[in-house]
């Protein structure tokens, strides 16, 4: 069985590029830069203990990750991702580090891990009407 790192264990080390995580994709945001670096995507990911971090996928690697932009709220395995310092501007996660996908990064959708810290919110229309439900039904 492979050893998976926690997002809270991340440290910056140029020599270490074999990080692997099992995380949940919380949000995927397209980002368009006017500095000439081209469009890229920012993934906000979270470990099951609630630690959040950003992962950036540049447009040159966009074809390798095509299809993931519609996978919010899914659990994924991320292999061989680089760790860098977070930018000083606006950040969606408070981590001092960020992940950066490269040409050799792999992302695979997996079965959900235990969701003890996450709620699965339902539509108001999926809640049974009060008249035909048990009084002990928690809402």
C-alpha positions as CSV (number, residue, x, y, z in Angstrom):
1,X,0.0,0.0,0.0
2,X,1.3,3.4,-0.9
3,X,2.0,6.1,1.7
4,X,-0.1,9.2,1.2
5,X,0.9,12.5,2.6
6,X,-1.3,14.9,4.5
7,X,-1.7,18.5,3.4
8,X,-0.7,19.5,6.9
9,X,2.7,17.7,6.5
10,X,3.7,19.7,3.4
11,X,7.1,21.5,3.6
12,X,9.0,23.2,0.8
13,X,11.9,21.1,-0.4
14,X,13.2,21.5,-4.0
15,X,14.5,17.9,-4.1
16,X,11.2,16.4,-3.0
17,X,8.8,16.0,-5.9
18,X,7.2,12.7,-5.0
19,X,4.3,14.0,-3.0
20,X,1.1,12.0,-3.2
21,X,-2.2,13.0,-1.7
22,X,-5.8,11.7,-1.4
23,X,-7.9,14.8,-1.2
24,X,-11.3,16.2,-2.1
25,X,-11.7,18.9,-4.8
26,X,-13.7,21.6,-3.2
27,X,-13.6,24.3,-5.9
28,X,-12.2,24.7,-9.4
29,X,-11.6,28.2,-10.6
30,X,-10.4,29.3,-14.1
31,X,-8.0,32.1,-13.9
32,X,-7.0,34.3,-16.8
33,X,-3.7,36.2,-16.5
34,X,-3.0,39.4,-18.4
35,X,0.7,39.1,-17.8
36,X,1.2,36.7,-20.8
37,X,1.4,33.5,-18.8
38,X,-1.9,32.4,-20.2
39,X,-5.0,30.9,-18.6
40,X,-4.8,28.3,-15.8
41,X,-6.9,26.6,-13.3
42,X,-6.8,26.9,-9.5
43,X,-8.1,23.8,-7.6
44,X,-9.0,24.3,-3.9
45,X,-8.4,20.9,-2.4
46,X,-8.9,19.6,1.2
47,X,-7.7,16.7,3.2
48,X,-10.1,14.8,5.4
49,X,-8.9,16.6,8.5
50,X,-10.0,20.0,7.0
51,X,-6.7,21.3,5.8
52,X,-7.1,23.3,2.6
53,X,-4.5,24.1,-0.1
54,X,-4.5,25.4,-3.7
55,X,-3.2,23.5,-6.7
56,X,-2.4,25.3,-9.9
57,X,-2.6,23.7,-13.4
58,X,-1.1,25.9,-16.1
59,X,-2.7,26.0,-19.6
60,X,0.2,24.1,-21.2
61,X,-0.8,21.1,-19.1
62,X,-4.5,21.7,-19.5
63,X,-5.0,18.9,-22.0
64,X,-3.6,16.3,-19.6
65,X,-6.3,17.3,-17.0
66,X,-9.2,17.8,-19.4
67,X,-12.4,16.6,-17.8
68,X,-11.4,17.3,-14.3
69,X,-12.8,20.9,-14.4
70,X,-16.3,19.4,-13.9
71,X,-15.3,17.2,-10.9
72,X,-15.9,19.4,-7.9
73,X,-16.8,17.6,-4.7
74,X,-15.0,14.4,-5.9
75,X,-12.1,12.6,-4.1
76,X,-8.9,12.3,-6.1
77,X,-5.4,10.8,-5.8
78,X,-2.6,13.2,-6.8
79,X,0.8,11.8,-7.7
80,X,4.1,13.6,-8.3
81,X,3.0,17.1,-7.7
82,X,5.5,19.9,-6.9
83,X,5.2,22.1,-3.7
84,X,6.0,25.8,-3.8
85,X,5.4,28.9,-1.6
86,X,2.0,30.4,-1.9
87,X,1.7,33.8,-3.6
88,X,1.3,36.8,-1.3
89,X,-1.9,38.1,-2.9
90,X,-5.4,36.8,-2.6
91,X,-5.5,33.2,-1.5
92,X,-8.5,30.9,-1.1
93,X,-6.7,28.7,1.3
94,X,-4.6,29.9,4.3
95,X,-1.8,27.5,3.7
96,X,1.7,29.0,3.2
97,X,2.3,26.5,0.4
98,X,0.7,25.6,-2.9
99,X,0.8,22.6,-5.2
100,X,1.8,22.9,-8.9
101,X,0.9,20.3,-11.5
102,X,3.7,19.5,-14.0
103,X,4.0,17.4,-17.1
104,X,4.5,14.3,-14.9
105,X,1.7,14.9,-12.4
106,X,-1.1,12.3,-12.3
107,X,-4.6,12.9,-11.0
108,X,-7.1,10.0,-10.6
109,X,-10.7,10.0,-9.3
110,X,-11.2,7.6,-6.5
111,X,-14.0,6.3,-4.3
112,X,-14.9,8.7,-1.4
113,X,-12.9,8.4,1.8
114,X,-14.7,8.7,5.0
115,X,-16.6,12.0,4.9
116,X,-16.8,12.6,8.6
117,X,-16.0,16.3,8.2
118,X,-18.2,16.9,5.1
119,X,-21.9,17.2,4.8
120,X,-23.8,16.0,1.8
121,X,-26.4,18.8,1.4
122,X,-29.6,18.0,-0.3
123,X,-32.2,20.1,-2.1
124,X,-35.1,21.3,0.0
125,X,-37.3,19.3,-2.3
126,X,-35.7,16.0,-1.3
127,X,-36.7,16.4,2.4
128,X,-40.0,14.5,3.0
129,X,-43.0,16.5,4.0
130,X,-43.7,16.8,7.7
131,X,-47.1,15.1,7.5
132,X,-45.7,11.8,6.1
133,X,-42.5,11.4,8.0
134,X,-41.4,10.1,11.3
135,X,-41.2,12.7,14.0
136,X,-37.7,11.6,14.9
137,X,-36.4,12.4,11.4
138,X,-33.5,14.9,11.8
139,X,-33.6,18.0,9.7
